[in-house]
Amino acid sequence: MNLKKKLIWYAAFFVGFTLISIFFLPSFRLFGDETFYWVQATAIRERGAFILFESTNPFLYPLLLSLFDKPHVARLMNIIFIICTGFVLNILIERYGKDKITLKDKHIYILLFLLFPLNLIYAISLYSEALFIFLFSLMLIYLHDFLYKPSWKMSVFTGILIGLMVLTRLVGFQLLFLIFIFLIITKRMKLLHIAAFIIPVLCVIPYHLVAGHVFLDNRLIDIILLEDFVLMLFHGCFQLFYFWGPWFAFFCIGVYDILKRKDGGMVYVYLLFAWIGMNTFLTFTYFRHWYILTPLVFLITARGIQISLPYLKNHKIWAVIIVFLLYFPYFLLTEGKYIFPQYSNKNHYFLKTPLFCEEIKKLDVTASNKSFTVTLPYFMQKQSSIYEYRTIMNPKQKMNYMVINYADDDIDVFIGTKRKFSRKDASFVPQIVPILVETYEPIPITIRIKNRTLMGGIGQILLCTENPY
């Protein structure tokens, strides 16, 4: 089988596997942070408005999502991003690897990338990471020429790609800062480089005018003050092993060879470890945030694979055993349930109200002597604030449960004047409150939310005869 056919088969396998996974996901639910992106995308598609949640990311990914009216169809977009990232990284491996890759070996790197469990996970998840790593990989194609042989063309392309990365996730600004530091340290800074740095800043100005400085303050300063640096440094090293466990041995070989040769791969090693060091006390607060470093990790890992490949070819049985031992246990362990990782997110957003539930959409809010009305989902509660959300329950049938999805962060629920439920740090799990309402009389409900950090508010309130979870 020639190279072209092999690559087509690998891409077809990846698409087929992810489509099967999508087929088994409930089409009427969103999981985890998917809800935030989909709500923004729906507002763009239906009203042409960008909803600014407290501490939200910019609008490029929701803008692309707005092209689709069904989440399952939108997931196909992320599949395409992941596949394209694999092919782009293959180009970079061929260009900056230890040796020229022979045609018969090219398929190995594509296969290893597509089989990486986290790529399969984020291909079926409505998260912006898939778009970010695709843009990141494209930017790396121009990075070497931009750093060492800058031209106006390279500067414009690099600046635009970094600008698009920033419009996907603001963490792209950190990459801009690291490149700036690299040029200062190596004394290579030129006017063309400065021109490229201006482009991402111009790209994000519209978002900054809407969001102001609040996002950067919340995401950076508060976390620096709250987290212990030594603990977070250990946390960063742990993520490097946890997320890229199947590649870790080859990754170490790759780092050693690059440092020994001091060749073009040094830029990747610098960016990776500088980024990890920076984010031990900045913004990588959750597991999946580290996934955006995948292009750098894979390029370094590919060097280790290149060095090991002659030995593995001569000992094919051992090669199969090694790949099996590296990958198979990880398939089972990654994020709890591998094939359907969405179920590891306990918070669900019901796009279609279950038949045995009624949904409450309108709430009156009191906050800091101000009163206003909101429509759920509402994620604009200010950081370090306490809001009281009120409504009148008029059940059409006897209700047994109140289900509150995405209550962020601390919650108290009052039925009438009696406190029925209280929980701290309620962000990551649905709040299922037994209410046992056996009357059809109007009953006042008050939900008090204390938002301690970042995004806050309420996503969804359901009154149900059965537990929808």
N, C-alpha and C positions, 0 to 999 in steps of 0.2 A: 504494500500500500504506500503510495507516494505521500509527500509531506502535506500537499493541499487536501487530499482526502482525509488524512489523519486529523488535521485541524478542523475540518468540517464535522467529522464524527465526534470530536471532543466537544465542540460547540453545541452540536445537536444533543449530546448526552447531558450537558449542563442545562440546556433549555428544557429538555424533557424531564429531568429530575426536579427542577424548580417548578415547572408547570404542574407536576403531580402533587408537589407540596402545596402549591396554591390551591389546587382543586379541593384538598382536604381541609383547608382553613374555612371557618364560617364566613360567608360573604357579608353578613349583617353586623360584624363586629370589627372594631379597630383595637389595637393592642398597644399598651405603653405609650410612648411619645408619638406614635403614628397619629393619634387623635389631634395633636396640636397642628401638625402639618396639614392634615386633611381639612380641618376646620378653616384654616387660612386659605387653602386652595379653593374650597367651596365658596368662600366670600369673594375671592377674586373672580371666579367663574360666574357667579350669579349676580354680584353687585358691582364688580370692578373695584372692590375696596380691599386694601391690605389691613388685616386686623393686627394691631400691635399688642401682643401679649407682654406682660411684664417679663423682661429678660428673654425675649424671643430672639431667634436668629433672623438674618435678613431674608429677602423675599425670593431668591432665585429658585430654590427647590419648590416652594409652594406654587410659584408661577408655572413651573413645568407640570406639576401635579394638576393644576387647574385645567389642563388640556383633556383630562379624563373625568368622566362622571361616575365611574365605578372603581373602587379601590383595587379589586382583583385585576382589572385591566391595567391600572396604573403600575402595579407591581412588575409588569413586563418591562417598563422603562428601566427599572433598577437592574433587571437581568441583563439588558443590553449594555448598561454602564459597566457592569462587572466583566462581561466578556471582552468588551473593547479595552478595558484596563489591562487584561491579561495580554492582549496582542501588543499594546503599546509598550508594556514592560518587556516583552520579548524583543522588541526592537532595541531597547536600551541595553539589555543583556548582551545582544550581539555587538552593539557598538562599543560598550565599555567593559566587557567581560575580560577574564584572564587571557583567553585565546578566542580566535574566531570560532563561532559555533558552526558545526557542520550541519548541512541540511537535514541529515537523518536524526540529529539530536534536538532540533528546534522544538519538536512536539513535546519533549519531556517537560520543559519549563511551563508551557501552556497547561499541560495536564496537571502538574503539581499545583499551579496557581488555582485552577478551576476547582480542584478537589479540596482545597483548603476549606475546612468546615465553616469558618466565619464568612467566607465569600458566599457560600451557599445560603447562609443565614441572612445576610444583608441583601442578597438578591431578591428575597421574597418579603422584605420588610420595607415599609414606607418611611425610611430614614434617609437623611441627606448625606450620610457617609459614602454611599455608593457613588453619587455625583461628585463628591469632594475628591475621592481617590482617583477618579477618572481624570478630572481637571489637573490634579496634582501630577499624575503620570505624564500627561501631555506637557505640563510645564517643565518636567525634568528633561524632556527631549531637547529643549532649548537652553537649559540651565548652564551646561558646560561652555557652550559658545558665548552665552551672555556673560559669564564670569571671566573667561580668559580671552575671548576674541569678540568683544562687543561690537555690534553694529546697530544702526537705527532700526533695522528690521527685527533683529533679535530682541532689542530692548522693548519695542512695541508689543511683540508677541508675548514675551515674558510678563510684561506689565499687565496686559489684558488678561492673561490666564490667571495670574495671581489675583487680579481684581475680581474675576469670576469666582475664584475660590473664596475670597472674602465675602462676596455676596451670597455664597452658599453657607459658610460658617465663618464667624468673625475670627476664629482661631487662625485663619489664613494670614491675619496681620502678624502673628508670631513668626510665621515663615519669612515674611518680608523683613522683620527685625533681624532674624538669624542670618539671612543673606547679607543684610547691611553690615552686621558685625563681622562676617567673614571677609567682606571686601575691605573693611577698615584694618583688620588684623593683617591681611596679606598685602596691604597697601596697593590695591588695584582699583580703588574707587575712581570713576571717571564721570564726566557729565552725562554720558549715555546711561550709566547706571542710575543716576539721580532721576533722569527723565522717566525711567521705568518704574521707579518707586512712587512717582507722582500719580501714575495711572490708577493703581488700586485705591489711593486716597480719594481721587475724583469719583471712582466707582461707588464708594460707600457714602459719599456726602448726602445723597437723597435719603438714605436710611438714617443717617446721623441727624438730619434735620427733623425727622419724625420721632426718633427714639431718644435723641439727646445723649447725654453722657451717662445716663443711668445704667445702661447695660454694662459698660466697661467697669463702672464703679462696683456694681454688684458681683460681677463674675470674677473680678481680680482682687480688689482690695479686701473685701470681707473674707474671702477664702484664705488669703495670706494671713490675716489676723487670727483666724480660727484654727488653722491646721498646724500641727507640729511638723517642722521641716524634715527631721530625721525619719519620722514615721512615714511621711509621704515619699521620701526618697526610697525607702524599702518598698513601699506600695508600688512605685514606678517600676522598680526592678522586677517585682513579682508579676506585674502586668506583662512585661516583656516575655517572661517565661510562660505565663498562663495563656496568653492569647496566641503566641507563636510556638507553642510547645512542639508541634510536629516538625518544625523547621530548626529548632534551637541548636542541634548539634552542627548542622551545616552552616547555620548563622555564625557560630563561634569560629569555625574554620575560615569562613569568608572574612570576618573581621581581622583575624590574624594575618591572612594573606594580603589584604589591602594595606594594613599598617606596615607590613614587611616591604611591600613593593612601593608604597607611597605613590600610587597611580591615580587615575581619574576617580576611582571609587572612594577616595578620601573625602570628597564632598558629601557623599551619602553618609559615611560614618560620622562626620562632623554634624550634619543636620540632624541625624537620628538621635545621637546622644545629647546634643545641645537641646533639642526639643524635649527629650525625656527629662533632662535636668531642669529645664524651665518649668515644666508642668508638674513637677513634684510639689510645687507650692502655688500653682496658678489655677488653671481651668479644667484639667482632666480629672474630674471628680467621680465619673462613673466608668464602669468597665468598657462600654462600647466606644467611649471617647478615644481610647488608645488605638482603635482600629484604623484611624486615619493615617497612621504611620506605616501601614501595610506596604505601600510601594517601596519605601526605603528599606524595610526589613527584607522584602523579597529580593530586591536587587543585591543586597549584601549576601543573602542566603544563596542566591544563584551562583555566586563566586565559589562558595563552599561546595556546591553541587558539581560545578565544573571540575574542581580539583579531585573530587571523590569519584567522578563518573568513570574514569578508566578502570578503577578497581571494581566498581559495581558491575561494569560490563563483563569483566572476566569472572565474576562470581554472581551470576544472575539469581541463583537461588537465595543467596544472602541478601541481594538487593530487594527481592520480593518480600523476604521476611522483615527486613528493616523498614520498608515502606509500610507494611501491614502493622508492625508494632508501633510505628510512629503515628499512623493515622487512625486506625480502627478504634483504639480506646478513647481517642480524643473525640471521634464522632459521637460516642456515647456520653461523654462527660460535658461537652461544650454547652454551656447555658442550660443545663438540666436536660431538656428534651431536645434532641438535635433536629429531627425532621420538622417539628413544629415548635420552633423556639418562642413563637409569640405567646405560648401558654406559660412561659416563665414570667411574663408580665401579668401580674394578678389583676391590674386595673384594666377593665374592658370598657369601651364606649359602644353602646348599642345604636347602630345606624337605623335599625328598625326596632321599635318598641315591642317587647315580647307581648304576646296575646293576653297574658295574665297580669299585665302591669299597666299603670297609667303614668305618664311622664309629666313632670312639672317643669315648665319652661321659663315662666316669668317670676322674678323675685324682686321685692323691695329691699333696698340696701341702706343701712345706716353706718356711716363711717366718719369719725372726727367731726361730729355735728353737721354732717352733710347727708342728705337723703337723695336717692336716685333709684331708678328701676333698671334692671339688667335682664337680658335674655341668655339663658344657658345654651352652650358652654360659655363660661366667663372666666378668663385667666388673667385679668388685669389688676388684681389686687396688689397694692403696693407692698414692697418689702417692709418688714418690721411694723405691720399694721394689723389691726383687729377690725373685721367687718362683721356685721350682723345681717344675715339674709332672712327675710321674713316672707311668709305666704300663708294663705288659708287653704287647708286641705278640705276638699269637697269630694270624698270618695263616692264612686258610683256602685261600689260593692265593698264587702268587708275585706279589709287589708290586714295582712300579717307582717309585712316587711317594708321598711323604707331602705332603699339601696342608694347610696351616695357614691358616685364614681369621681375620682380625681379631686378629692378634698385636700387642699394643700395650704398649711402644713398640719396645725393642731385643730381639732374639731370638738365642739360641744353641740348636742342636739336637744332641743326642748320641745316637747309636745304639750301644748297649753303652757302652763307655768312650771311643769315638772321636767327636770333634766332626765332624759332617757338614755343618753349615751355620751361618752367622753373618751377621747383618745389623742395622744400626742404622736407626732410624726406619722400622720395618716396618709402621706402622699402616695405610697407605693401599693396600697391594697384598697379594695372597695370596702366601704363601711356599710355593713348589713345590720340594720337596727330593727330588732323585733318590736313591733308597735301594737299588734293585736287590736286594731280599731274595729269595733263591732257596731258602730253607730254611723248614720249617714248625716249627722249634724256637722256643720263647719267647725274645724279644729285649727287653731293657729299653730304654725310651726316656726320655730326660730333656730337657725343654724349659725353658730358663732365660729368664725374661722380666724385663726391667728397665723399669718404668713411670716415665718421667721427669716426665710432667705429665698432669693430668686423668684420664680413664678408662683403665683398664688391665686386661689379662687375655687370654683366648683365647676366640674364638668357636666354632671348629669344627676338628676334625682328621679328615681322611680318608686312608685308605690305599687307593691305586688302582693298577690295572694300566695305565690310560691317564690322560693329563692331562685333567681335567674342564674346564679352561679352553680 
